[in-house]
Amino acid sequence: MKQIAYGIGVFLLTVGSAAVFLYTRLSVDYRTKAFYKDTYQILSKINNPAPDFGTVPHERLPSGSWFAVELEHECCTGLGFSAVLLKDSEGNVYSAENNYCTVVDFASQLHCNTEISDIPSLREKLLQMGFRQGLPSY
């Protein structure tokens, strides 16, 4: 009888642990997808020739081109994921799951040992940093 009770206890503990893991994993995936979808909608509204960035972090390059970026950092928000979405003045979108604490940290990594003066140099540096062109496929 004790063995049956022990077996049932182990089974319930295993099933409970698996349920908690799946719930956590699925909710993080949902939040990640929601970040990219919502952020893409925000960045899509920023267009040339006179972009209105609002509160979106952005930078103008020496060539006159620009990029806007939004970050999600798992340590600061507690949402459980890190993500970056960037749009440039040509309409290109780049994404990554890189971890940057702040926009300042992202900018320092972007400009480290590199002169970013135009869209081609921005694209090259982003690809070196592990970004991919476009949105992630979920």
Contact map, one row per residue, 1 for C-alpha under 8 A:
111110000000000000000000000000000000000000000000000000000000000000000000000000000000000000000000000000000000000000000000000000000000000000
111111000000000000000000000000000000000000000000000000000000000000000000000000000000000000000000000000000000000000000000000000000000000000
111111100000000000000000000000000000000000000000000000000000000000000000000000000000000000000000000000000000000000000000000000000000000000
111111110000000000000000000000000000000000000000000000000000000000000000000000000000000000000000000000000000000000000000000000000000000000
111111111000000000000000000000000000000000000000000000000000000000000000000000000000000000000000000000000000000000000000000000000000000000
011111111100000000000000000000000000000000000000000000000000000000000000000000000000000000000000000000000000000000000000000000000000000000
001111111110000000000000000000000000000000000000000000000000000000000000000000000000000000000000000000000000000000000000000000000000000000
000111111111000000000000000000000000000000000000000000000000000000000000000000000000000000000000000000000000000000000000000000000000000000
000011111111100000000000000000000000000000000000000000000000000000000000000000000000000000000000000000000000000000000000000000000000000000
000001111111110000000000000000000000000000000000000000000000000000000000000000000000000000000000000000000000000000000000000000000000000000
000000111111111000000000000000000000000000000000000000000000000000000000000000000000000000000000000000000000000000000000000000000000000000
000000011111111100000000000000000000000000000000000000000000000000000000000000000000000000000000000000000000000000000000000000000000000000
000000001111111110000000000000000000000000000000000000000000000000000000000000000000000000000000000000000000000000000000000000000000000000
000000000111111111000000000000000000000000000000000000000000000000000000000000000000000000000000000000000000000000000000000000000000000000
000000000011111111100000000000000000000000000000000000000000000000000000000000000000000000000000000000000000000000000000000000000000000000
000000000001111111110000000000000000000000000000000000000000000000000000000000000000000000000000000000000000000000000000000000000000000000
000000000000111111111000000000000000000000000000000000000000000000000000000000000000000000000000000000000000000000000000000000000000000000
000000000000011111111100000000000000000000000000000000000000000000000000000000000000000000000000000000000000000000000000000000000000000000
000000000000001111111110000000000000000000000000000000000000000000000000000000000000000000000000000000000000000000000000000000000000000000
000000000000000111111111000000000000000000000000000000000000000000000000000000000000000000000000000000000000000000000000000000000000000000
000000000000000011111111100000000000000000000000000000000000000000000000000000000000000000000000000000000000000000000000000000000000000000
000000000000000001111111110000000000000000000000000000000000000000000000000000000000000000000000000000000000000000000000000000000000000000
000000000000000000111111111000000000000000000000000000000000000000000000000000000000000000000000000000000000000000000000000000000000000000
000000000000000000011111111100000000000000000000000000000000000000000000000000000000000000000000000000000000000000000000000000000000000000
000000000000000000001111111110000000000000000000000000000000000000000000000000000000000000000000000000000000000000000000000000000000000000
000000000000000000000111111111000000000000000000000000000000000000000000000000000000000000000000000000000000000000000000000000000000000000
000000000000000000000011111111100000000000000000000000000000000000000000000000000000000000000000000000000000000000000000000000000000000000
000000000000000000000001111111110000000000000000000000000000000000000000000000111000000000000000000000000000000000000000000000000000000000
000000000000000000000000111111111000000000000000000000000000000000000000000000000000000000000000000000000000000000000000000000000000000000
000000000000000000000000011111111100000000000000000000000000000000000000000000000000000000000000000000000000000000000000000000000000000000
000000000000000000000000001111111110000000000000000000000000000000000000000000100000000000000000000000000000000000000000000000000000000000
000000000000000000000000000111111111000000000000000000000000000000000000000000001010000000000000000000000000000000000000000000000000000000
000000000000000000000000000011111111100000000000000000000000000000000000000000000000000000000000000000000000000000000000000000000000000001
000000000000000000000000000001111111110000000000000000000000000000000000000000000000000000000000000000000000000000000000000000000000000000
000000000000000000000000000000111111111000000000000000000000000000000001000000000000000000000000000000000000000000000000000000000000000000
000000000000000000000000000000011111111100000000000000000000000000000000000000000000100000000000000000000000000000000000000000000000001000
000000000000000000000000000000001111111110000000000000000000000000000000000000000000000000000000000000000000000000000000000000000000000000
000000000000000000000000000000000111111111000000000000000000000000000000000000000000000000000000000000000000000000000000000000000000000000
000000000000000000000000000000000011111111100000000000000000000000000100000000000000100000000000000000000000000000000000000000000000000000
000000000000000000000000000000000001111111110000000000000000000000000000000000000000100000000000000000000000000000000000000000000000000000
000000000000000000000000000000000000111111111000000000000000000000000000000000000000000000000000000000000000000000000000000000000000000000
000000000000000000000000000000000000011111111100000000000000000000000000000000000000000000000000000000000000000000000000000000000000000000
000000000000000000000000000000000000001111111100000000000000000000010000000000000000011000000000000000000000000000000000000000000000000000
000000000000000000000000000000000000000111111110000000000000000000000000000000000000000000000000000000000000000000000000000000000000000000
000000000000000000000000000000000000000011111110000000000000000000000000000000000000000000000000000000000000000000000000000000000000000000
000000000000000000000000000000000000000001111111001110000000000000000000000000000000000000000000000000000000000000000000000000000000000000
000000000000000000000000000000000000000000011111111100000000000000000000000000000000000010100000000000000000000000000000000000000000000000
000000000000000000000000000000000000000000000111111000000000000000000000000000000000000010000000000000000000000000000000000000000000000000
000000000000000000000000000000000000000000000011111000000000000000000000000000000000000000000000000000000000000000000000000000000000000000
000000000000000000000000000000000000000000000011111100000000000000000000000000000000000000000000000000000000000000000000000000000000000000
000000000000000000000000000000000000000000000111111110000000000000000000000000000000000000000000000000000000000000000000000000000000000000
000000000000000000000000000000000000000000000110011111000000000000000000000000000000000000000000000000000000000000000000000000000000000000
000000000000000000000000000000000000000000000100001111111100000000010000000000000000000000000000000000000000000000000000000000000000000000
000000000000000000000000000000000000000000000000000111110000000000000000000000000000000000000000000000000000000000000000000000000000000000
000000000000000000000000000000000000000000000000000011111000000000000000000000000000000000000000000000000000000000000000000000000000000000
000000000000000000000000000000000000000000000000000011111100000000011100000000000000000000000000000000000000000000000000000000000000000000
000000000000000000000000000000000000000000000000000010111110000000011100000000000000000000000000000000100000000000000000000000000000000000
000000000000000000000000000000000000000000000000000010011111000001111000000000000000000000000000000000000000000000000000000000000000000000
000000000000000000000000000000000000000000000000000000001111100001110000000000000000000000000000000000000000000000000000000000000000000000
000000000000000000000000000000000000000000000000000000000111110111100000000000000000000000000000000000000000000000000000000000000000000000
000000000000000000000000000000000000000000000000000000000011111111000000000000000000000000000000000000000000000000011100000000000000000000
000000000000000000000000000000000000000000000000000000000001111110000000000000000000000000000000000000000000000000001100000000000000000000
000000000000000000000000000000000000000000000000000000000000111110000000000000000000000000000000000000000000000000001100000000000000000000
000000000000000000000000000000000000000000000000000000000001111111000000000000000000000000000000000000000000000000000100000000000000000000
000000000000000000000000000000000000000000000000000000000001111111100000000000000000000110000000000000000000000000000110000000000000000000
000000000000000000000000000000000000000000000000000000000111100111110000000000000000000110000000000000000000000000000010000000000000000000
000000000000000000000000000000000000000000000000000000000111000011111000000000000000011110000000000000000000000000000000000000000000000000
000000000000000000000000000000000000000000100000000010011110000001111100000000000000011100000000000000000000000000000000000000000000000000
000000000000000000000000000000000000000000000000000000011100000000111110000000000001111000000000000000000000000000000000000000000000000000
000000000000000000000000000000000000001000000000000000011000000000011111000000000001110000000000000000000000000000000000000000000000000000
000000000000000000000000000000000000000000000000000000000000000000001111100000000111100000000000000101100000000000000000000000000000000000
000000000000000000000000000000000010000000000000000000000000000000000111110010001111000000000000000000000000000000000000000000000000000000
000000000000000000000000000000000000000000000000000000000000000000000011111111101110000000000000001111000000000000000000000000000000000000
000000000000000000000000000000000000000000000000000000000000000000000001111111111100000000000000001000000000000000000000000000000000000000
000000000000000000000000000000000000000000000000000000000000000000000000111111010000000000000000000010000000000000000000000000000000000000
000000000000000000000000000000000000000000000000000000000000000000000000111111000000000000000000000010000000000000000000000000000000000000
000000000000000000000000000000000000000000000000000000000000000000000001111111110000000000000000000000000000000000000000000000000000000000
000000000000000000000000000000000000000000000000000000000000000000000000111111111000000000000000000000000000000000000000000000000000000000
000000000000000000000000000100100000000000000000000000000000000000000000110011111000000000000000000000000000000000000000000000000000000000
000000000000000000000000000100000000000000000000000000000000000000000000011011111100000000000000000000000000000000000000000000000000000000
000000000000000000000000000100010000000000000000000000000000000000000001110001111110000000000000100000000000000000000000000000000000000000
000000000000000000000000000000000000000000000000000000000000000000000011110000011111000000000000111100000000000000000000000000000000000000
000000000000000000000000000000010000000000000000000000000000000000000011100000001111100000000011111000000000000000000000000000000000000000
000000000000000000000000000000000000000000000000000000000000000000001111000000000111110000000011110000000000000000000000000000000000000000
000000000000000000000000000000000001001100000000000000000000000000001110000000000011111000001111000000000000000000000000000000000000000000
000000000000000000000000000000000000000000100000000000000000000000111100000000000001111100001110000000000000000000000000000000000000000000
000000000000000000000000000000000000000000100000000000000000000000111000000000000000111110111100000000000000000000000000000000000000000000
000000000000000000000000000000000000000000000000000000000000000011110000000000000000011111111000000000000000000000000010000000000000000000
000000000000000000000000000000000000000000000011000000000000000011100000000000000000001111110000000000000000000000000010000000000000000000
000000000000000000000000000000000000000000000000000000000000000000000000000000000000000111110000000000000000000000000010000000000000000000
000000000000000000000000000000000000000000000010000000000000000000000000000000000000001111111000000000000000000000000000000000000000000000
000000000000000000000000000000000000000000000000000000000000000000000000000000000000001111111100000000000000000000000000000000000000110000
000000000000000000000000000000000000000000000000000000000000000000000000000000000000111100111110000000000000000000000000000000000000111000
000000000000000000000000000000000000000000000000000000000000000000000000000000000000111000011111000000000000000000000000000001000011111000
000000000000000000000000000000000000000000000000000000000000000000000000000000000011110000001111100000000000000000000000000000000011111100
000000000000000000000000000000000000000000000000000000000000000000000000000000000011100000000111110000000000000000000000000000000111000100
000000000000000000000000000000000000000000000000000000000000000000000000000000001111000000000011111000000000000000000000000000000000000000
000000000000000000000000000000000000000000000000000000000000000000000000000000000111000000000001111100000000000000000000000000000100000000
000000000000000000000000000000000000000000000000000000000000000000000000110000000110000000000000111110000000000000000000000000000000000000
000000000000000000000000000000000000000000000000000000000000000000000010100000000100000000000000011111101100000000000000000000000000000000
000000000000000000000000000000000000000000000000000000000000000000000000101100000000000000000000001111101100000000000000000000000000000000
000000000000000000000000000000000000000000000000000000000000000000000010100000000000000000000000000111111100000000000000000000000000000000
000000000000000000000000000000000000000000000000000000001000000000000010000000000000000000000000000111111110000000000000000000000000000000
000000000000000000000000000000000000000000000000000000000000000000000000000000000000000000000000000001111111000000000000000000000000000000
000000000000000000000000000000000000000000000000000000000000000000000000000000000000000000000000000111111111100000000000000000000000000000
000000000000000000000000000000000000000000000000000000000000000000000000000000000000000000000000000111111111110000000000000000000000000000
000000000000000000000000000000000000000000000000000000000000000000000000000000000000000000000000000000111111111000000000000000000000000000
000000000000000000000000000000000000000000000000000000000000000000000000000000000000000000000000000000011111111100000000000000000000000000
000000000000000000000000000000000000000000000000000000000000000000000000000000000000000000000000000000001111111100000000000000000000000000
000000000000000000000000000000000000000000000000000000000000000000000000000000000000000000000000000000000111111101000000000011001000000000
000000000000000000000000000000000000000000000000000000000000000000000000000000000000000000000000000000000011111111110000000000000000000000
000000000000000000000000000000000000000000000000000000000000000000000000000000000000000000000000000000000001111111000000000000000000000000
000000000000000000000000000000000000000000000000000000000000000000000000000000000000000000000000000000000000001111100000000000000000000000
000000000000000000000000000000000000000000000000000000000000000000000000000000000000000000000000000000000000011111110000000010000000000000
000000000000000000000000000000000000000000000000000000000000000000000000000000000000000000000000000000000000001011111000100000000000000000
000000000000000000000000000000000000000000000000000000000000100000000000000000000000000000000000000000000000001001111100110010000000000000
000000000000000000000000000000000000000000000000000000000000111000000000000000000000000000000000000000000000000000111110110000000000000000
000000000000000000000000000000000000000000000000000000000000111110000000000000000000000000000000000000000000000000011111110000000000000000
000000000000000000000000000000000000000000000000000000000000000011000000000000000000000111000000000000000000000000001111111000000000000000
000000000000000000000000000000000000000000000000000000000000000000000000000000000000000000000000000000000000000000000111111100000000000000
000000000000000000000000000000000000000000000000000000000000000000000000000000000000000000000000000000000000000000111111111110000000000000
000000000000000000000000000000000000000000000000000000000000000000000000000000000000000000000000000000000000000000011111111111000000000000
000000000000000000000000000000000000000000000000000000000000000000000000000000000000000000000000000000000000000000000011111111100000000000
000000000000000000000000000000000000000000000000000000000000000000000000000000000000000000000000000000000000000000000001111111110000000000
000000000000000000000000000000000000000000000000000000000000000000000000000000000000000000000000000000000000010001010000111111111000000000
000000000000000000000000000000000000000000000000000000000000000000000000000000000000000000000100000000000000010000000000011111111111000000
000000000000000000000000000000000000000000000000000000000000000000000000000000000000000000000000000000000000000000000000001111111111000000
000000000000000000000000000000000000000000000000000000000000000000000000000000000000000000000000000000000000000000000000000111111110000000
000000000000000000000000000000000000000000000000000000000000000000000000000000000000000000000000000000000000010000000000000011111110000000
000000000000000000000000000000000000000000000000000000000000000000000000000000000000000000000001010000000000000000000000000001111111000000
000000000000000000000000000000000000000000000000000000000000000000000000000000000000000000000111000000000000000000000000000001111111100000
000000000000000000000000000000000000000000000000000000000000000000000000000000000000000000000111000000000000000000000000000001100111111000
000000000000000000000000000000000000000000000000000000000000000000000000000000000000000000011110000000000000000000000000000000000011111000
000000000000000000000000000000000000000000000000000000000000000000000000000000000000000000011110000000000000000000000000000000000001111100
000000000000000000000000000000000001000000000000000000000000000000000000000000000000000000001110000000000000000000000000000000000001111110
000000000000000000000000000000000000000000000000000000000000000000000000000000000000000000000011000000000000000000000000000000000000011111
000000000000000000000000000000000000000000000000000000000000000000000000000000000000000000000000000000000000000000000000000000000000001111
000000000000000000000000000000001000000000000000000000000000000000000000000000000000000000000000000000000000000000000000000000000000000111
